[in-house]
Amino acid sequence: MLAITALFALIVVVCVVYFAIAYRDDAEDKDGARIPGAMQLELGWSLIPFFVATSIFVWASIALVRIGRGP
């Protein structure tokens, strides 16, 4: 569990640092253009971690119930 959490945290940190450097902008009053397909991107990076975390939760819950019941 700790390794999976550390992996996701490392990926997020690396991406944030990279994109902060690559796409920095000094102009304060610019509005970006609308990006077609942004909803699919938003859903993708929201739902994939949700399902991974939910799967880990269900797996851990089943294991906890089995430990609690005993043989």
C-alpha positions, 0 to 999 in steps of 0.5 A: 500500500505504501509503495503504491501511494509513494508511486502515485505521489512521485508521479504527481510531483514530477508532473506538477514540477515539469508542467510548472516549468514548461508552461509558465507564463509571465503575462497576467491577463491572458485567457486560454482557448477552449480545449475540445475533449477536455471533459474526457481528460478530466473524467479520465484523471479523476476516475482512474485513480478513483477506481484504483483506490476503490479496488484497494479498499475493497481488497483490504476490506475483504482481507480484514473480514477474513482475518476477523472471522478466523479459520 
